[in-house]
Amino acid sequence: MKSIYNLLKLLNSELLNFSYKLSLPFVIGFPEQVMVEPASVCNLNCVLCPISKKMINRDRKYLTFEVFKKIFSVPRFFIKTIAFWNFGEPFLNKELPEMISFVSSAGVKTDVSTNGLIFNKEFLSKLLNSGLSQLIISLDTYDKKKYSKYRVNGDFDILVKNVKKIIDTKKELKSETKIILQFLVTKHNQNNINKIKEFGKKFKADRIIIKTIGMGSSFKNPSKKELEFIPTNSYRRYNNNLLVKKNKNKKCEYVWKRAVITSDAKLLPCCRDQISKFNLGDVNENSLIKEFNNKYYKDFRKNILSHQKLELMCLRCPDFLKSEKYIIGDIKLKTKND
Protein backbone atom coordinates (compact mmCIF):
# COMPACT_ATOMS: atom_id res chain seq x y z
CA MET A 1 0.00 0.00 0.00
CA LYS A 2 2.87 2.39 0.76
CA SER A 3 4.01 2.36 -2.87
CA ILE A 4 0.45 3.11 -4.05
CA TYR A 5 0.17 6.05 -1.64
CA ASN A 6 3.51 7.40 -2.86
CA LEU A 7 2.41 7.07 -6.47
CA LEU A 8 -0.85 8.95 -5.83
CA LYS A 9 1.02 11.74 -4.01
CA LEU A 10 3.59 11.99 -6.79
CA LEU A 11 0.89 12.16 -9.46
CA ASN A 12 -0.94 14.84 -7.48
CA SER A 13 2.27 16.90 -7.18
CA GLU A 14 2.87 16.75 -10.93
CA LEU A 15 -0.67 17.96 -11.59
CA LEU A 16 -0.15 20.84 -9.17
CA ASN A 17 3.11 21.80 -10.89
CA PHE A 18 1.33 21.75 -14.23
CA SER A 19 -1.45 24.00 -12.91
CA TYR A 20 1.05 26.40 -11.33
CA LYS A 21 3.36 26.72 -14.34
CA LEU A 22 0.44 27.48 -16.64
CA SER A 23 -1.05 29.90 -14.10
CA LEU A 24 -4.39 28.13 -14.33
CA PRO A 25 -7.03 29.78 -12.14
CA PHE A 26 -8.21 26.29 -11.20
CA VAL A 27 -6.04 23.48 -9.82
CA ILE A 28 -5.95 19.91 -11.03
CA GLY A 29 -5.48 18.08 -7.75
CA PHE A 30 -5.49 18.48 -3.98
CA PRO A 31 -3.08 20.79 -2.11
CA GLU A 32 0.03 18.72 -1.37
CA GLN A 33 0.80 20.55 1.86
CA VAL A 34 -1.89 21.59 4.33
CA MET A 35 -1.66 23.54 7.56
CA VAL A 36 -4.41 22.52 9.98
CA GLU A 37 -5.18 24.57 13.07
CA PRO A 38 -6.30 22.18 15.85
CA ALA A 39 -7.15 25.05 18.21
CA SER A 40 -7.47 28.82 17.97
CA VAL A 41 -7.11 29.21 21.73
CA CYS A 42 -3.90 29.27 23.73
CA ASN A 43 -2.50 29.08 27.25
CA LEU A 44 -0.04 31.94 26.53
CA ASN A 45 -0.25 35.60 25.51
CA CYS A 46 2.78 35.99 23.25
CA VAL A 47 3.60 39.57 22.30
CA LEU A 48 3.34 39.13 18.51
CA CYS A 49 0.46 36.67 18.38
CA PRO A 50 -2.86 37.83 16.86
CA ILE A 51 -4.80 35.54 19.20
CA SER A 52 -3.39 37.14 22.35
CA LYS A 53 -4.21 40.54 20.82
CA LYS A 54 -7.74 39.34 19.85
CA MET A 55 -7.14 40.21 16.19
CA ILE A 56 -8.41 37.11 14.38
CA ASN A 57 -11.74 37.67 12.63
CA ARG A 58 -13.24 34.25 13.34
CA ASP A 59 -14.52 32.00 16.10
CA ARG A 60 -11.98 30.82 18.63
CA LYS A 61 -12.60 27.12 19.01
CA TYR A 62 -11.30 23.55 18.55
CA LEU A 63 -11.39 21.54 15.34
CA THR A 64 -13.21 18.27 16.05
CA PHE A 65 -12.02 14.88 14.87
CA GLU A 66 -15.42 14.32 13.26
CA VAL A 67 -15.00 17.39 11.03
CA PHE A 68 -11.32 16.59 10.39
CA LYS A 69 -12.16 13.05 9.27
CA LYS A 70 -14.83 14.39 6.94
CA ILE A 71 -12.38 16.86 5.37
CA PHE A 72 -9.56 14.37 4.79
CA SER A 73 -11.46 11.18 4.02
CA VAL A 74 -10.24 11.22 0.38
CA PRO A 75 -7.53 13.95 0.32
CA ARG A 76 -5.28 12.03 2.77
CA PHE A 77 -4.34 9.66 -0.06
CA PHE A 78 -2.98 12.55 -2.17
CA ILE A 79 -1.58 15.00 0.40
CA LYS A 80 2.12 14.76 1.29
CA THR A 81 2.31 16.67 4.56
CA ILE A 82 0.03 18.18 7.20
CA ALA A 83 1.38 20.70 9.73
CA PHE A 84 -0.82 20.81 12.82
CA TRP A 85 -0.51 24.42 13.89
CA ASN A 86 -1.28 27.97 12.87
CA PHE A 87 -2.38 30.07 15.83
CA GLY A 88 -3.28 28.55 19.18
CA GLU A 89 -1.79 25.65 21.12
CA PRO A 90 -2.35 22.23 19.44
CA PHE A 91 -1.91 20.29 22.71
CA LEU A 92 -5.16 21.83 23.99
CA ASN A 93 -7.06 19.72 21.46
CA LYS A 94 -7.39 16.27 23.05
CA GLU A 95 -8.42 14.70 19.71
CA LEU A 96 -5.11 15.58 18.06
CA PRO A 97 -3.64 12.02 18.25
CA GLU A 98 -6.72 10.61 16.49
CA MET A 99 -6.36 13.16 13.68
CA ILE A 100 -2.71 12.26 13.15
CA SER A 101 -3.39 8.52 13.19
CA PHE A 102 -6.12 8.95 10.59
CA VAL A 103 -3.86 10.63 8.02
CA SER A 104 -0.51 9.01 8.85
CA SER A 105 -2.03 5.60 8.09
CA ALA A 106 -2.36 6.86 4.50
CA GLY A 107 1.29 7.85 4.29
CA VAL A 108 0.90 11.55 5.16
CA LYS A 109 3.90 13.08 6.95
CA THR A 110 2.76 15.05 9.99
CA ASP A 111 4.26 17.82 12.13
CA VAL A 112 3.03 19.36 15.37
CA SER A 113 4.41 22.55 16.92
CA THR A 114 3.84 23.21 20.62
CA ASN A 115 4.88 25.74 23.24
CA GLY A 116 5.77 22.74 25.43
CA LEU A 117 4.08 23.96 28.59
CA ILE A 118 1.37 21.29 28.69
CA PHE A 119 2.49 17.81 29.71
CA ASN A 120 0.13 14.88 30.06
CA LYS A 121 1.80 11.46 29.87
CA GLU A 122 -1.28 9.66 28.52
CA PHE A 123 -1.91 12.27 25.81
CA LEU A 124 1.78 12.41 24.86
CA SER A 125 2.00 8.61 24.61
CA LYS A 126 -0.95 8.56 22.22
CA LEU A 127 0.65 11.33 20.19
CA LEU A 128 4.05 9.63 19.95
CA ASN A 129 2.36 6.36 18.93
CA SER A 130 0.10 8.00 16.34
CA GLY A 131 2.60 7.97 13.48
CA LEU A 132 3.57 11.63 14.05
CA SER A 133 6.65 12.46 11.98
CA GLN A 134 7.96 15.47 13.90
CA LEU A 135 7.21 17.25 17.17
CA ILE A 136 8.54 20.82 17.28
CA ILE A 137 8.92 22.40 20.72
CA SER A 138 9.35 26.17 20.94
CA LEU A 139 12.13 26.47 23.47
CA ASP A 140 12.99 29.92 22.03
CA THR A 141 16.01 30.89 24.14
CA TYR A 142 18.51 29.78 26.77
CA ASP A 143 17.61 32.53 29.23
CA LYS A 144 14.68 32.50 31.66
CA LYS A 145 14.28 36.30 31.72
CA LYS A 146 14.44 36.60 27.93
CA TYR A 147 11.83 33.82 27.58
CA SER A 148 9.19 35.52 29.72
CA LYS A 149 9.60 38.81 27.83
CA TYR A 150 7.98 37.28 24.75
CA ARG A 151 6.09 34.21 26.04
CA VAL A 152 3.83 36.08 28.43
CA ASN A 153 2.38 33.77 31.13
CA GLY A 154 4.98 31.13 30.23
CA ASP A 155 7.21 29.37 32.76
CA PHE A 156 10.70 28.56 31.48
CA ASP A 157 11.49 26.13 34.30
CA ILE A 158 8.37 24.07 33.54
CA LEU A 159 9.20 24.17 29.83
CA VAL A 160 12.73 22.82 30.36
CA LYS A 161 11.38 20.01 32.59
CA ASN A 162 8.70 19.16 30.02
CA VAL A 163 11.22 18.99 27.16
CA LYS A 164 13.22 16.43 29.13
CA LYS A 165 10.03 14.47 29.94
CA ILE A 166 8.99 14.45 26.27
CA ILE A 167 12.39 13.17 25.12
CA ASP A 168 12.43 10.53 27.87
CA THR A 169 8.89 9.41 26.93
CA LYS A 170 9.91 9.10 23.28
CA LYS A 171 12.83 6.85 24.25
CA GLU A 172 10.64 4.83 26.59
CA LEU A 173 8.06 4.18 23.85
CA LYS A 174 10.77 3.71 21.18
CA SER A 175 8.79 6.14 19.07
CA GLU A 176 10.11 7.13 15.64
CA THR A 177 8.81 10.69 16.03
CA LYS A 178 11.62 13.22 15.61
CA ILE A 179 11.87 15.77 18.43
CA ILE A 180 12.91 19.22 17.20
CA LEU A 181 13.80 22.15 19.45
CA GLN A 182 13.06 25.52 17.91
CA PHE A 183 14.75 28.75 18.95
CA LEU A 184 13.82 32.32 17.99
CA VAL A 185 16.43 34.98 17.27
CA THR A 186 15.29 38.32 18.69
CA LYS A 187 17.06 41.57 19.47
CA HIS A 188 17.64 40.19 22.98
CA ASN A 189 19.71 37.18 21.91
CA GLN A 190 20.91 38.06 18.40
CA ASN A 191 24.55 38.12 19.48
CA ASN A 192 24.44 34.77 21.25
CA ILE A 193 23.72 32.22 18.50
CA ASN A 194 26.50 29.90 19.67
CA LYS A 195 25.11 29.99 23.20
CA ILE A 196 21.70 29.00 21.81
CA LYS A 197 23.26 26.06 19.96
CA GLU A 198 25.15 24.81 22.99
CA PHE A 199 22.07 25.09 25.21
CA GLY A 200 19.94 23.20 22.67
CA LYS A 201 22.43 20.35 22.32
CA LYS A 202 22.19 19.54 26.04
CA PHE A 203 18.68 18.12 25.62
CA LYS A 204 19.74 15.42 23.11
CA ALA A 205 16.81 16.02 20.80
CA ASP A 206 16.94 14.91 17.16
CA ARG A 207 17.35 18.38 15.71
CA ILE A 208 17.69 22.08 16.52
CA ILE A 209 16.21 24.85 14.37
CA ILE A 210 17.10 28.50 14.89
CA LYS A 211 14.93 31.03 13.07
CA THR A 212 14.55 34.79 13.12
CA ILE A 213 11.41 36.28 14.61
CA GLY A 214 8.98 37.97 12.23
CA MET A 215 6.32 40.65 12.37
CA GLY A 216 2.95 39.37 11.17
CA SER A 217 0.49 41.19 8.94
CA SER A 218 -1.88 41.75 11.87
CA PHE A 219 0.61 44.27 13.30
CA LYS A 220 0.29 46.95 10.65
CA ASN A 221 1.62 49.70 12.91
CA PRO A 222 3.49 47.88 15.70
CA SER A 223 4.11 49.56 19.02
CA LYS A 224 7.53 50.22 20.52
CA LYS A 225 7.08 47.17 22.78
CA GLU A 226 6.31 44.95 19.80
CA LEU A 227 9.20 46.31 17.73
CA GLU A 228 11.75 45.63 20.47
CA PHE A 229 11.84 41.93 19.54
CA ILE A 230 12.94 42.47 15.94
CA PRO A 231 16.71 41.86 15.43
CA THR A 232 18.82 44.89 14.60
CA ASN A 233 21.78 43.09 13.01
CA SER A 234 22.06 40.88 9.89
CA TYR A 235 19.31 38.58 11.24
CA ARG A 236 16.69 41.27 10.74
CA ARG A 237 14.33 40.24 7.92
CA TYR A 238 13.07 43.71 7.13
CA ASN A 239 13.99 47.12 5.81
CA ASN A 240 13.08 50.32 7.66
CA ASN A 241 9.48 50.01 6.44
CA LEU A 242 9.15 46.54 7.97
CA LEU A 243 8.99 44.85 4.58
CA VAL A 244 11.22 41.96 3.53
CA LYS A 245 14.53 43.32 2.35
CA LYS A 246 14.34 42.05 -1.21
CA ASN A 247 11.49 40.28 -2.95
CA LYS A 248 12.15 37.60 -5.51
CA ASN A 249 10.51 38.29 -8.85
CA LYS A 250 8.57 35.07 -8.57
CA LYS A 251 4.93 34.08 -8.52
CA CYS A 252 3.87 32.63 -5.17
CA GLU A 253 3.19 28.88 -5.25
CA TYR A 254 1.17 28.75 -2.06
CA VAL A 255 -2.33 29.16 -3.49
CA TRP A 256 -1.74 26.41 -6.05
CA LYS A 257 0.05 23.87 -3.88
CA ARG A 258 -0.87 24.50 -0.24
CA ALA A 259 -3.81 25.41 1.93
CA VAL A 260 -4.59 26.53 5.47
CA ILE A 261 -7.59 25.12 7.35
CA THR A 262 -8.57 27.00 10.50
CA SER A 263 -10.13 25.55 13.63
CA ASP A 264 -13.59 26.57 12.36
CA ALA A 265 -12.95 24.71 9.05
CA LYS A 266 -12.40 27.81 6.92
CA LEU A 267 -9.86 27.97 4.08
CA LEU A 268 -7.22 30.70 4.06
CA PRO A 269 -4.83 31.31 1.15
CA CYS A 270 -1.74 31.38 3.36
CA CYS A 271 -0.53 31.08 6.96
CA ARG A 272 0.55 34.75 6.70
CA ASP A 273 -3.11 35.79 6.60
CA GLN A 274 -3.14 36.30 10.36
CA ILE A 275 -6.48 38.08 10.64
CA SER A 276 -8.38 35.82 8.21
CA LYS A 277 -8.80 38.68 5.77
CA PHE A 278 -9.30 36.26 2.87
CA ASN A 279 -11.84 33.59 3.78
CA LEU A 280 -11.79 31.51 0.58
CA GLY A 281 -14.01 28.61 1.55
CA ASP A 282 -15.65 26.36 4.13
CA VAL A 283 -14.53 22.71 4.12
CA ASN A 284 -17.15 21.72 6.63
CA GLU A 285 -19.88 22.70 4.17
CA ASN A 286 -18.19 21.42 0.99
CA SER A 287 -15.33 19.10 0.03
CA LEU A 288 -11.73 20.29 0.01
CA ILE A 289 -11.35 19.68 -3.73
CA LYS A 290 -14.50 21.72 -4.46
CA GLU A 291 -13.56 24.63 -2.21
CA PHE A 292 -9.95 24.65 -3.48
CA ASN A 293 -11.41 25.49 -6.90
CA ASN A 294 -14.28 27.77 -5.96
CA LYS A 295 -14.76 31.27 -7.36
CA TYR A 296 -12.85 32.98 -4.53
CA TYR A 297 -9.78 30.78 -4.98
CA LYS A 298 -9.82 31.22 -8.77
CA ASP A 299 -10.03 34.99 -8.43
CA PHE A 300 -7.23 34.98 -5.87
CA ARG A 301 -4.95 33.02 -8.23
CA LYS A 302 -5.78 35.35 -11.13
CA ASN A 303 -4.74 38.31 -8.99
CA ILE A 304 -1.77 36.74 -7.20
CA LEU A 305 0.83 39.13 -8.60
CA SER A 306 -1.23 42.10 -7.45
CA HIS A 307 -1.56 40.58 -4.00
CA GLN A 308 2.21 40.08 -3.81
CA LYS A 309 2.77 43.77 -4.50
CA LEU A 310 0.03 45.15 -2.27
CA GLU A 311 -0.83 42.83 0.63
CA LEU A 312 1.18 43.23 3.82
CA MET A 313 1.10 39.47 4.42
CA CYS A 314 2.98 39.03 1.12
CA LEU A 315 5.33 41.97 1.61
CA ARG A 316 6.47 40.51 4.94
CA CYS A 317 6.64 36.90 3.78
CA PRO A 318 10.07 35.30 4.46
CA ASP A 319 9.61 32.89 1.55
CA PHE A 320 10.35 35.80 -0.76
CA LEU A 321 13.65 36.86 0.77
CA LYS A 322 16.30 36.99 -1.92
CA SER A 323 19.40 36.05 0.06
CA GLU A 324 18.68 36.38 3.79
CA LYS A 325 17.14 33.20 5.16
CA TYR A 326 14.81 33.26 8.13
CA ILE A 327 16.08 29.82 9.22
CA ILE A 328 19.68 30.51 10.18
CA GLY A 329 20.48 27.26 11.94
CA ASP A 330 19.40 23.69 11.26
CA ILE A 331 21.40 21.17 13.27
CA LYS A 332 20.76 17.45 13.11
CA LEU A 333 21.93 15.64 16.22
CA LYS A 334 22.78 12.00 16.80
CA THR A 335 20.71 10.32 19.45
CA LYS A 336 20.79 6.88 21.05
CA ASN A 337 17.85 5.89 18.84
CA ASP A 338 19.83 6.53 15.62
WOVENLIN-V237282 format. One line per field, one symbol per residue. phi: phi as a letter, one per 30 degrees, with the letter a starting at -180 (. if undefined). psi: psi as a letter, one per 40 degrees, with the letter a starting at -180 (. if undefined). burial: 1 if it has 9 or more other C-alpha atoms within 8 Angstrom, else 0. A space follows every 10 residues. Layout:
phi->???
psi->???
burial->???
This chain:
phi->.eddeddddd ddddddeddd ddhddcbckc ddbbcccdbc bbcbbddccd ddchcdcadc acdddededd dceceedcdd bbccaabjce ddcdceeddd edcddciddb bbcbdiccbb edddddddcd jedbcccddi accedddddc ddidbddded ddedddddde dddhdcddcc ccccdbddbd cbdddddddd dddhddabcc bddbcdddcd bddddddddd eccddddcdd ciceeadddb dddedccbab cddcicccda ddddchdcdc lbdddbdddd ddbddddddd ddceddedcc dddddcdddc ddbdcdccbb cccdbddd
psi->dddddddddd dddddddddd defhdihgii hdhhhhhdif iieigidfhd ddefehfiih aihidddddd deddddedhd ihhgiciihd eeheeddddd ddddeeehhi ihhieeehhh dddddddeee ehdhhhhgdd iehddddedd gheihddddd dddddddddd ddefiehhhh hhihhideed efdddddddd ddefadihhh iiiihieegd giiddddeeh ieaeehdiae efiidhhigh hhededeiih hidffihidi eegdefdghe iheddiiddd defidddddd ddeddddded hdddeeheee hddhiehehg hhihide.
burial->0000110110 0110111011 0001101011 1111111111 1101111111 1100110001 1110101110 1100111111 1111111111 0010011111 1111011111 1111111000 0011111111 1111111111 1101011101 1101010011 0111011011 1010101111 1111111011 0010011011 1001111111 1110111000 0000010011 1000111100 0011101000 0001111111 1111111111 1111110011 1111001110 1111011111 1001001100 0011111101 1000011101 00100000
